[in-house]
């Protein structure tokens, strides 16, 4: 009976705006107390968290991503993509997909992508005579594209919490990520063909070559970055932690001392504070949640959930259907909490159904991408509502075809992982 009152009290605190990490910590302490387990496990988990080798990747990648977002890098990236692909049918839409995916991968935050690139891409797509419904759907979708590519923050966080190789997760996520971009690009091409008003960049070959040269020259120091970081991780030249150090150093030197978009004394301190506030929130949440996870393991919660679930669901196929529905709902509401709290519980349950942890990670992360744009609470929907000043109902209708396409890709990845070369540990 006391437990019900505590749950209701925590629920009331949640609705009054109490920070999630404090609710998780309070809940964990209560559970430790009722089970008569030493609550110092929370402190032990904090110390264990501090010793994770890959932990340093989170603040460094976040810091580098914020620098890129605050600089003129998005404009230079867009100029390159437009000069290279703008002449293709649906070229501007394809450019939007590619640039947004790359930018989201490096910044690790959906909100930054829509805010930083939305204002650039929206008028560009309007100028090419794309229908506004298509534009809203595309840009809302692109806000979370790229989370399957390094140095994606959710992949790093998932690997830390699930205690599996981050480098292997990056490699396993590559082909699903590319396949998703191809599907969205193909849909953009079909939309282009259906709309006779759309047009493409039709400048002469000489002017195009000059445009490409100018764009490449303008971003000559930023072009090597994706090849260096993404290629280095996939090739095994360095780990994700080492890649984060390289990226942070490279981006700082490039944007401050070479392009001089940012001031070392005026802008970098502000960016450091802003990025570390996010990192601090993640770390506090991670520490509290790992304390809760410690209780769940001691109480054999995954085993009990599996025994209960197995009495209703014995099929792996049916389990994966239920899992995807559950993950979509959780990821739509709270992303980092979903990774930190849910992953330690679902990994051992999924393994009981012979679902490989690496495969499960890709399923989880793609659900995360889709959750960003799932009505009614997906974060991208509210960001698009604010950025483009459109009604939520209008945005809901606009994202439906993109949402269905991503669900189709999720279905293929869930049941046919061999198509995407997803292997286990």
C-alpha positions in Angstrom: 0.0 0.0 0.0 2.9 2.3 0.8 4.4 1.6 -2.6 1.2 2.9 -4.3 1.3 6.1 -2.3 5.0 6.6 -3.2 4.2 6.0 -6.9 1.3 8.5 -6.9 3.5 11.0 -5.1 6.3 10.7 -7.6 3.8 10.9 -10.4 2.5 14.2 -9.0 6.0 15.5 -8.7 6.6 14.6 -12.4 3.6 16.6 -13.5 4.8 19.6 -11.5 8.0 19.7 -13.4 10.4 17.9 -11.0 13.6 16.9 -12.8 13.4 13.3 -14.1 16.8 12.3 -12.7 15.7 13.2 -9.1 12.5 11.1 -9.6 14.5 8.2 -10.8 17.0 8.6 -7.9 14.2 8.9 -5.3 12.4 5.8 -6.8 15.6 3.8 -6.7 16.3 4.8 -3.1 12.8 3.8 -2.1 13.1 0.4 -3.8 16.5 -0.2 -2.1 15.0 0.6 1.2 12.0 -1.7 0.8 14.2 -4.5 -0.4 16.7 -3.8 2.5 19.6 -3.4 0.0 22.4 -1.0 0.8 21.6 2.2 -1.1 25.3 2.9 -1.6 24.8 0.9 -4.8 23.9 4.2 -6.4 27.2 5.7 -5.4 29.0 2.6 -6.6 27.3 2.9 -10.0 28.4 6.5 -10.2 32.0 5.4 -9.6 31.6 2.6 -12.1 30.2 5.1 -14.6 33.3 7.3 -14.2 35.5 4.4 -15.2 33.8 3.6 -18.5 36.5 4.0 -21.1 34.1 5.3 -23.8 32.5 7.9 -21.4 34.8 10.7 -22.6 33.3 10.4 -26.1 30.0 12.0 -24.9 31.3 15.4 -23.8 33.8 15.7 -26.6 31.4 14.8 -29.4 28.8 17.1 -27.9 31.2 20.0 -27.6 32.4 19.5 -31.2 28.7 19.3 -32.4 27.8 22.5 -30.7 30.7 24.3 -32.3 29.7 23.1 -35.8 26.1 24.2 -35.1 27.1 27.7 -34.0 29.6 28.3 -36.9 28.8 28.7 -40.6 29.6 25.0 -41.2 25.9 24.2 -42.1 25.9 26.8 -44.9 29.2 25.5 -46.3 28.0 21.9 -46.1 24.8 22.9 -47.9 26.7 24.7 -50.6 28.8 21.6 -51.4 25.8 19.3 -51.5 23.8 21.6 -53.7 26.7 22.2 -56.1 27.2 18.4 -56.4 23.6 17.1 -56.5 21.4 20.1 -57.2 21.2 19.4 -61.0 19.7 15.9 -60.3 15.9 15.3 -60.4 14.8 16.0 -56.8 18.3 17.2 -56.2 17.5 19.8 -53.6 15.4 17.3 -51.6 18.2 14.7 -51.8 20.6 17.4 -50.7 18.4 18.1 -47.7 18.4 14.5 -46.7 22.2 14.0 -47.0 23.2 17.3 -45.3 20.7 16.8 -42.5 21.8 13.2 -41.9 25.5 14.2 -41.8 24.8 17.2 -39.5 22.6 15.2 -37.1 25.3 12.5 -36.9 27.9 15.1 -35.9 25.7 17.2 -33.6 23.8 14.3 -32.1 20.8 16.4 -31.4 17.6 16.5 -33.5 16.6 20.0 -32.4 19.9 21.5 -33.6 19.4 20.1 -37.1 15.9 21.5 -37.6 16.8 24.9 -36.1 20.2 25.2 -37.9 19.3 23.8 -41.3 15.5 24.3 -41.5 15.7 28.1 -42.1 18.2 27.4 -45.0 16.4 24.4 -46.6 12.8 25.6 -46.3 13.1 28.6 -48.7 15.4 26.6 -51.0 12.8 23.9 -51.4 10.0 26.4 -51.9 12.0 28.1 -54.6 12.2 24.8 -56.4 8.4 24.6 -56.4 8.1 21.7 -54.0 4.7 21.4 -52.3 4.7 22.8 -48.8 3.2 19.6 -47.4 6.2 17.6 -48.8 8.6 20.2 -47.5 7.2 20.1 -43.9 7.3 16.3 -43.9 10.8 16.1 -45.3 12.3 18.7 -43.0 10.6 17.2 -39.9 11.9 13.8 -40.9 15.4 15.0 -41.5 15.7 16.3 -38.0 16.5 12.8 -36.7 18.2 11.3 -39.7 21.8 10.4 -39.1 21.5 8.9 -35.6 22.6 5.6 -37.1 26.0 7.1 -38.2 29.0 7.9 -36.1 29.6 9.9 -34.0 25.9 9.5 -33.0 25.4 10.3 -29.3 22.5 7.8 -28.9 24.7 4.9 -30.2 27.4 5.8 -27.8 24.9 6.0 -24.9 23.3 2.7 -25.9 26.6 0.9 -26.1 27.6 2.2 -22.6 24.3 1.2 -21.0 23.9 -2.2 -22.8 27.7 -2.9 -22.2 28.4 -3.8 -25.8 31.0 -2.6 -28.3 30.3 0.9 -29.5 32.6 0.3 -32.5 30.6 -2.8 -33.5 27.3 -0.9 -33.1 28.6 1.8 -35.5 29.6 -0.8 -38.1 26.3 -2.7 -37.8 24.3 0.6 -38.1 26.0 1.7 -41.3 24.0 -0.3 -44.0 20.6 0.2 -42.3 21.3 4.0 -42.2 22.4 4.1 -45.8 19.3 2.1 -46.9 17.0 4.5 -45.1 18.5 7.5 -46.8 18.2 5.7 -50.2 14.5 5.0 -49.5 13.7 8.6 -48.6 15.7 9.9 -51.6 13.7 7.6 -53.9 10.4 8.8 -52.4 11.6 12.4 -52.9 12.3 11.5 -56.6 8.8 10.1 -57.0 7.3 13.2 -55.4 9.3 15.3 -57.8 8.1 13.4 -60.8 4.4 13.7 -59.7 4.7 17.5 -59.3 5.1 19.1 -62.8 5.9 22.5 -61.1 9.1 21.4 -59.5 12.3 22.3 -61.2 16.0 21.7 -60.9 19.1 23.7 -61.1 19.8 23.9 -64.9 22.9 26.1 -65.1 25.5 25.3 -67.8 28.2 22.7 -67.2 30.9 25.4 -67.0 29.1 27.4 -64.4 28.3 24.1 -62.4 32.0 23.2 -62.4 32.9 26.7 -61.2 30.1 26.4 -58.5 31.5 23.1 -57.3 35.1 24.5 -57.2 33.9 27.5 -55.2 31.9 25.4 -52.7 34.8 22.9 -52.2 37.3 25.7 -51.8 35.0 27.4 -49.2 34.9 24.2 -47.1 38.3 22.7 -47.8 39.1 22.3 -44.1 35.7 20.7 -43.2 35.5 18.2 -46.1 38.0 15.8 -44.5 36.1 15.6 -41.2 33.4 13.0 -42.0 36.0 10.9 -43.9 38.4 11.1 -41.0 35.9 10.4 -38.2 33.4 8.0 -39.9 36.1 6.3 -42.0 38.5 6.0 -39.1 35.9 4.3 -36.9 34.7 1.9 -39.6 38.3 1.1 -40.7 39.3 0.4 -37.1 42.1 3.1 -37.1 40.8 4.4 -33.8 38.0 3.8 -31.2 35.0 6.1 -30.7 36.7 7.7 -27.7 39.8 8.5 -29.7 37.7 9.8 -32.5 35.9 12.2 -30.2 39.2 13.7 -29.1 40.3 14.1 -32.7 37.0 15.6 -33.8 36.9 18.1 -30.9 40.4 19.3 -31.5 40.0 19.5 -35.3 36.7 21.4 -35.2 38.0 23.9 -32.6 41.0 24.7 -34.7 39.1 24.9 -37.9 36.1 27.0 -36.8 38.1 29.4 -34.5 41.5 29.8 -36.0 41.1 29.0 -39.7 37.6 30.1 -40.6 37.3 32.5 -37.6 33.5 32.0 -37.5 33.8 31.9 -33.7 35.8 33.8 -31.1 38.0 31.8 -28.7 37.3 34.2 -25.9 33.6 35.3 -26.6 31.9 32.3 -28.2 33.8 29.2 -27.1 33.1 29.7 -23.3 29.4 30.1 -24.1 29.3 27.0 -26.3 31.2 25.0 -23.7 28.7 25.9 -21.0 25.7 25.2 -23.3 27.1 21.8 -24.4 28.2 20.7 -20.9 24.7 21.5 -19.5 23.4 18.8 -21.8 26.2 16.4 -21.0 25.7 17.1 -17.3 22.0 16.3 -17.6 22.8 13.0 -19.4 25.5 12.0 -16.8 23.2 12.7 -13.8 20.4 10.8 -15.5 22.8 8.0 -16.3 24.1 7.7 -12.8 20.7 7.7 -11.2 19.3 5.2 -13.8 22.2 2.8 -13.3 21.5 2.8 -9.6 17.9 1.8 -10.5 19.3 -0.8 -12.9 21.4 -2.2 -10.1 18.2 -2.8 -8.1 16.5 -4.3 -11.1 19.3 -6.8 -11.5 19.4 -7.6 -7.8 15.6 -8.1 -7.8 15.9 -10.2 -11.0 13.3 -7.9 -12.6 14.2 -8.9 -16.2 13.8 -12.6 -15.4 10.5 -12.0 -13.8 9.3 -9.9 -16.7 10.4 -12.5 -19.1 8.6 -15.3 -17.2 5.4 -13.2 -17.2 5.7 -12.2 -20.9 6.7 -15.7 -22.0 3.4 -17.0 -20.6 1.6 -14.9 -23.2 4.2 -14.6 -25.9 6.3 -17.6 -26.9 7.1 -16.5 -30.5 10.2 -14.4 -31.3 8.3 -12.7 -34.1 5.4 -11.7 -31.9 7.9 -10.5 -29.2 9.6 -8.2 -31.7 6.2 -6.7 -32.8 5.4 -6.0 -29.1 8.9 -4.6 -28.6 8.7 -2.2 -31.5 5.3 -0.8 -30.4 6.7 -0.4 -26.8 9.9 1.3 -28.0 8.1 3.7 -30.3 5.9 4.8 -27.4 8.8 5.2 -25.0 11.1 6.9 -27.4 8.4 9.4 -28.4 8.1 10.5 -24.8 11.6 10.7 -23.5 14.7 9.7 -25.4 17.7 9.6 -23.0 15.5 8.2 -20.2 14.4 5.4 -22.6 18.0 4.4 -23.4 19.2 4.6 -19.8 16.3 3.0 -18.0 14.7 0.6 -20.5 17.8 -0.8 -22.3 19.2 -2.7 -19.2 15.9 -4.4 -18.7 15.0 -5.3 -22.3 18.5 -6.6 -23.4 18.4 -9.7 -21.1 14.7 -10.3 -22.0 15.4 -10.0 -25.8 18.4 -12.4 -25.4 16.0 -15.0 -23.9 14.1 -14.7 -27.2 17.4 -15.2 -29.1 17.6 -11.6 -30.3 21.2 -10.5 -30.6 22.2 -7.4 -28.6 23.7 -5.7 -31.6 20.6 -6.4 -33.7 18.5 -5.1 -30.8 20.6 -2.0 -30.7 19.8 -1.2 -34.3 16.1 -1.8 -33.8 16.2 0.4 -30.7 18.0 3.3 -32.5 15.8 3.2 -35.6 12.8 3.3 -33.2 14.4 6.3 -31.7 14.6 8.1 -35.1 10.9 7.3 -35.8 9.9 8.2 -32.2 11.2 11.8 -32.8 8.5 12.2 -35.5 5.7 10.1 -34.1 2.4 12.0 -33.2 1.4 13.3 -30.8 4.5 13.8 -28.7 7.5 13.4 -31.1 10.0 16.1 -30.4 10.5 17.0 -34.1 6.8 17.8 -34.5 7.0 20.6 -31.9 10.3 21.9 -33.3 8.9 22.1 -36.8 5.8 23.7 -35.3 8.0 26.4 -33.8 10.5 26.7 -36.6 8.1 26.9 -39.5 5.1 28.4 -37.7 2.6 25.8 -38.9 -0.2 24.0 -37.0 0.6 20.7 -35.4 -2.2 19.0 -37.3 -0.7 20.2 -40.6 2.6 18.8 -39.6 1.0 15.5 -38.5 -0.5 15.1 -42.0 2.8 16.0 -43.7 4.9 13.4 -42.0 2.6 10.4 -42.5 4.2 9.1 -45.8 7.7 9.6 -44.3 6.7 7.9 -41.1 5.2 4.9 -43.0 8.4 4.6 -45.0 10.5 4.5 -41.9 8.2 1.9 -40.3 8.6 -0.3 -43.5 12.4 0.0 -43.1 12.1 -0.9 -39.4 10.1 -4.0 -40.4 12.8 -5.1 -42.8 15.6 -4.5 -40.2 13.6 -6.3 -37.5 12.9 -9.5 -39.4 15.5 -9.6 -42.1 18.8 -8.3 -40.5 20.9 -10.4 -42.9 19.9 -8.0 -45.7 21.8 -5.3 -43.8 24.8 -7.4 -42.8 23.9 -7.0 -39.1 25.9 -9.6 -37.3 26.3 -10.3 -33.6 29.1 -9.7 -31.2 
